[in-house]
Amino acid sequence: MKKSSKDPFQDKEKNNLSKRSRRYASVSARAAGAGVRIAASRALGGEGHSGREAAILRIALGGLKGPLMKIAQLVAVIPDLLPREYAAELATLQADAPPMDTAFVRRRMAAELGAGWQSLFKSFDLTASAAASLGQVHKAAGKDGGALACKLQYPDMTSVVEADLRQLGLLLRLFERLSGAVMTGDAFEEIEERLREELDYGLEAQNMALYGRILKGMKDIHVPASVPALSTSRLLTMTWMEGEKLTEEVLKARSQAKRNAIAETLFRAWYKPFYTCGVIHGDPHLGNYTVRPDNSLNLLDFGCIRVFKPEFVQAIIMLYDALRKEDNAALVEAFRLWGFENLSKALVKALGHWARFVYAPFLVDRITSMAETNSTAAGRAVAAKVYAELKKIGGVSVPRPFVLLDRASVGLGGVFLRLGAEANWHNLFHEMTDGFEAKALEKRQSDFGIKA
């Protein structure tokens, strides 16, 4: 790993107080203004105006870019962390940040690899091929001519992320007071830890290597390899993965059979690491994979990875068995192992509604579309029912392990809906879970150097 002996951006990229303060002030003013307007909306209009309140919030935050938008979109897919109208409005926010111009890219690359950085590449496209919330990707060629992708982090992202996390905490406390259905403290801690990890491109390179090992031998799944000599904690250089984004046009051009095959590949790509090693990719949106001409898939972006203890993975299967057998005692035990506390009959009933919806595709032993069991309309109805019941009993604290697993499950289900995929989800689930033993998973975690 090469570093410049004179880094012109070193001071600018430190987590300095002045930049954080400006970010705090910007977001705080918007959040405070939204809070006042929401309070006024309630005072004037009473209950039942959460749609109007949610719109106020979106307008207040919509001018901001970067990590706060990434956070908002993460929060938006966690059922009942926010009222449905709030989640829907936040989900419309865009995570893309304005790209760095070419002169700025040159300076940023010099800050990471040194003044002579261009000599380390045969070619380097200064125009970004993709831009996201924390950084942008440039296509390059190594000295041997091999195609590379260089993921370059925007400057001062530590300060920006810390500012946004602080404001997220304030917003979640506001939502908690307004709704009374969900206590958000543990969920916030989970989001906080995961987002800070995403800033460390060295950790992402390790995650990428881990997935490469776990998925080795699966010919329809491809994972890039990092190039350590051209990487730092804020620059991740990896092999370029050629493929098409899963846009509406690309999906329409593929037959039902090919879309079904893509869905099954995605299912295995997400759940084989989970059930064999207790690891899950927590960000399954369409931008994180591309499809090759042979219908195989490239998995991209390994910043948001979560490791689970074997007992928790066992509880996922236990919950499925409890639902299948209608065993209430086992249902309670599964929720306890998930991390839910004070499991009253009313709370178990509310959580059961959610569980039956999420597990519905796996409980039907035949080929179905995801829309048949998990349509958007059905999801909204279940979420509203759960939300109302949680509010009656004084709310529930969301366990930390629940956050990313649920995000992955809901997000992947959304992708299957977009694909219009049809599969025997029951058989796919059993393919992953039959013969599962917590002790065997624990040994594999040890063999792979995974710390749960």
N, C-alpha and C positions, 0 to 999 in steps of 0.2 A: 504494500500500500504506500503510495507516494504522497508526500505532503510538501507544500511550498515552504521554504525557509523564511520567506517574507510573505505573510498572508495579509493582503490589504483589506480583506473583509472580516478578519478575526474579531476586531473590536465591534464592528457593526452587527455581527451575528451572535454576540453574547446576549444573554437574557437580561438586557439592561432595563432599569426602572423607568426611564423616560418613555421608551417605546411602549412598554407595558401599560404605563399610566394613560397614554393617549388612546390605546386600544380599549382599556377599561372605560375611559370617559365616553368614547364613541358608543360602545355597546350598552353601557349603563344608562346613558341618556335615552337611547331607544327603548331599552327594556323598562325603564322607569316610566317613560311616556306611555308605553303600552299598558303597564300596570294601572296607571291612573285612568286611562280611557276604558279599560276593562271594568275597573271598579265603578266608574260612572255609568257604564252600560248596564251593570247589574242594579245600581241604585235606581236608575230610570226605568229599566225594562224588566227587572225582576229575573227570576230563573228562566231557563229555556232559551237563552240567547247565546249559547256557546258558539254557534256558527258565526255570529257577528263578532264575538270576542276573538275567535280564531283569526278572522280576517284582519282585525286590528293588529294582532301579533305579527302576522305575515308581512303586512305593510311596514311595520316598525323595523323588522329585521331584514327585509328583502333587499335593502341596498348594500348589505354586507356580503363579502365573499370569503372564501377560504374555510378554515377548520370549523367555524361556527355552523356553516351550512352542512358540513359533513356530520357534525354532532346532531344537528336538527334532523337530518335524514335518518341517522341511526335511531334516535329517540322515536321518530315517527313510525317505525315498523315494529316497535315493541307493543303488543296489544295491551291496552288499558294503562300504560304508563301515563298517557295523556288521554283526554276525551277524544272521541273519534274525529270531531270537527277540527280540533287542534292538530292532530296527527296528519289529517288530510291536507291542511294548509301548509304545514311545515314540509311535507313531502314534495311540494311544488317548488321549493327553493332550489336554486341551482348551486352545485358544488364547484363548478369550474371557476378558476381565478384567471385574471388577465395574464396572458403569456409574457415572459420576459423578452425584451427585444434583443437583437443579435449582439449589440455591444455589451449589454448586461450579461448575456450568456458567456461571452468571452471572459469577462471579469470573474464571474462565478466559477467557471472551470479552472481559471488560474488560481483561485483561492483554494480549490480542492486538490489539484494535481500539480501545481507549480507553473511558473511563467512559460515553460516550454511544453505545455500540455499537448499542443497540437501535433508535436512530433511523435507522440505516443499512438497516434491514429493514422491510418492511411487516408481516411476522410472523416469529416464530421459535419453533419447538417446543422447549421446554427438556427434553423427554423424548427420549432417544436413540432413533432408529429402527433403529440397528444398532450393535453394540459388537464390537470385535476386540482384538487384542493390543497395539497401539500407540495406538489412539484410538477415538473413537466418532463416529457420523454423526447430524446433526440436520437435519430438514427445515425449510426456511424459504422465505420469499417476498421477492424483491427489491422495491425501491421501485416498480418497474414492474409488479409482480404476478407476475413469472416465478418458477416453482418452482426452488428451489436446494437443494443438498445441502452442508452444512457439516461437514467432517471435522476434528474437534478433537482434538489430541493430548493424551494424559494428561500430568499434570505430572511433571517430573523424569525423563523417559524416557531422556535421555542417560546419567544415572547408572545407571539400571536396566539399560540395554542393555550398558554397559561392564562392569558386574558380571557379567551373564549370559554375556557373551563370554569373560571370564576363566575362568569356571567351565567353560564348554564346552571350552576348551582343555585343562583338567585332565581332564575326562571322556574326551575323545578320546584323550589320551595313555594313560589307563587302558585303554581299549578296545584301543588299538594293542598294548599289552604283553600283554593277555589273548589277543588273536586272532592277531596276527602275519600277517594277510592283507593289510592295507591300511595304508600310511603316510598319516597324516591331515593333515600340516602344510599342504600347498598347499590342500587342500579347506577347512581352517579359515580360511585367509587369504581365500579367496573368500567364504565365508559372512560373515566379519567385515566385509568391505568392503560387501557388498550390504546387510547389516542396518543399518549406519551410514548408508548412502544413504537407506534407508527413513524415517529420522528427518527428512529434509529435504523438507518438503512443497513448497518452491519447486522443487526438482529434480523432484518428482513432477508438478508442473504442466507443466514443460518436456517430460517424457516423454509426458504426456497430449496435449499439442499436437503432438508428433512423430507419435504414432500417428494423430491426427486427420488429419494431412497424408498419411501413408502410405496410410491406408485410405479416403481421400476418394474418393467415386464408387462405393463398394461399398454398395449400398442396403440390404443385409441385415445390416450391421454399423454400430453407432452408438457414438460416443465422446463423452463429455461435454466441455464447454469450461469452462476455469477462469475465475474472476472476480477478476482481480488486485487490484482496489480493495478487495476483502473477504477477502484472503488474506495470510498471513504464512508464515514458515518452519514454524509449528506449527499453522496453520489453513489448510485448503484449501477454498475455496468454489467450487463448480462447478454447472453446470446439473443439475437433477434428472432422472434417467432412469427413467421409469415402466416397470415390468415385473415379472414373477413370478420368484421364485427357482426354480431347477431342483431342486425337491424330488421325492421319489418320487411324491407325489400329482399334481404337475404333469406329470411324465413319463408317468405311466400314462394321463393324460387325452388324450395326444397319440397319433396313429396312428404306425405304423411308418414311414410315408413322411415324416411331419413330424419324427420323431426322427432319421431319416437326414439330413434337410435341416439340422437343427441341428448334427449332427456335421460335415457338410461345411463349414458356415459357420465353425465353430470351427477346423477344420483350416486354412482359408484365413486366418482372423484371426490365427492364431499363426504360420503359416509364410510368408505373403506378406511381412511385415516382415523376417523372417529372410533369405529368399533374395533379396529385392530391396535390402535396406538393412543386412543383418547385425545386426539387432536382434531380441531375443526377450523375451517376457514370461515370467518365470521362475516364476510362481505360478498355474498353471491349475486351481485347485480350484473347486468348484461355486459358492462364494460370490462369485467374481469376475466373474460375468456373470448377467444376467437375460434372460428371453425376453419379447418383446412379443406381443400377440394375433395379429399377422401373421406370427409365427414368426421375425422378425428378432431380433437379439441386441444387448444393451447390454454393452460391455466396461467393467469397473470396476477401480479400484485399480491404479495404474501406478507403485507404489513399487519393485517388484522387476524392473528392466529391465537387460538385459545387452547390451553391444555387442561384436561379434566382428570380427576382421580378415577381409578377403576370402579370404585363404589358408585360414583355418580353415573357412569356409563351403564352399569348394571341396573341402576334405578330407572333408566330410560326404557329398558326392556321389561322391567318389572311393571312399569305403568301400562305398557302395551298388554301384557298378560292379564293384569287386573281388569282392564277394560274389556278384553275379549271374554274373560270368565265372569265378568260382573261381580268381582270379588272386592267388596268395599274395604275390608281390612287391609288387603294388599294395596289398594288404591291409597289409603291413608299413609301406609309405610313408604310407598314410592314418593309421595309428596314430601314426606319428612326427609327422605334421603336427598331429595332435590334441594332442600334447604328451607322449605316453608315451615314456619313456626306457629304455635297456638292454633292447631288444626281443629277448629270447631266443626260441627256438622254443616253449618251454613257455609263456612269457608271451603270445605271439601266439596260441597255441592257446586259452588261457584267455579272452583278450579276444575271440577269434573266436566263442566260445560266446555271449557277451553280445551281440555285434553281430548275429549271425544271429537271435537272439530279437527284438531291437529292430526290425530291418529286415524281419522276416518278413512283415508285412502288405503291404509295398511290393514284395516279390518275387513275389507271386501276382497275375497279371493276370486277375482276375475279381472279382465281388462276393462279399465275405466279411464275416462279423461279426468284430469284434475278438477275441471269445472263441475263435474257431476257430484263430487263430494265436498269440494273446497272452493266454491265460487266466491267471487268478491262480495256479492249480496249476502250469501250465507255467513261469510266471515264478519261482515258488519253487524248482522243480526246477533250472532253469538257474542261479539265484543260488547254490544250494547247491553245484552242480558247480563254478562259477567260484570260489567262496569256498574250496573244498577245494584246487583246483589252485593258487590264489594262495598259500595257506598253505604248500604243498609247496615252492614256489620262493622263499620268503622274503618274499613280499608285493610290493605295487606302490604307487607314489605316484600319487595321483589328480590329474591336471592341473587347474588352475583352470578353464579353459574348459569342461571336461567337466561340472562340478558343476551349473550352472544349465541347460545344454542337456539333460542327462539328466533333471533334475528335471522340465523342461517336457515332454519326450517321455513319460516314465513317467506323469506326472500327467495329461496329455492322454489317454493310452491308458486310464487308469483312468476318466476321464469318458466315453469312448466305450463302455467296458464297462458303466457305469451306464446309459447311454442304450440299450444293446442295439442299437447302430447297425450298419447294414450298408452297405457302400460298396465301390467299386473303389478301394482305397487306392493301388494301383499307379498308376492314372491320375491321382489327386490329387497324388501325389508328382511325377510327370512334368510335370503342369501347372505346378508350382512351379519345377521345376529344368531343364527342357529349354531349351537355348540359354543356360544360365548362363555368364557370363564374369566372372572376378574383377575385371578392369579396369573393366567397366561398373558393378559393385557399388561399387568404390572411388570412381568418379565420382559415383554417387548419394549416397554418404556425404558427399562434399565438398559437393554441391549442397544437401543437407539440414542441413549443419553438424554432422554426426555425427563424433565422434572415437573411433576404435577403439583 
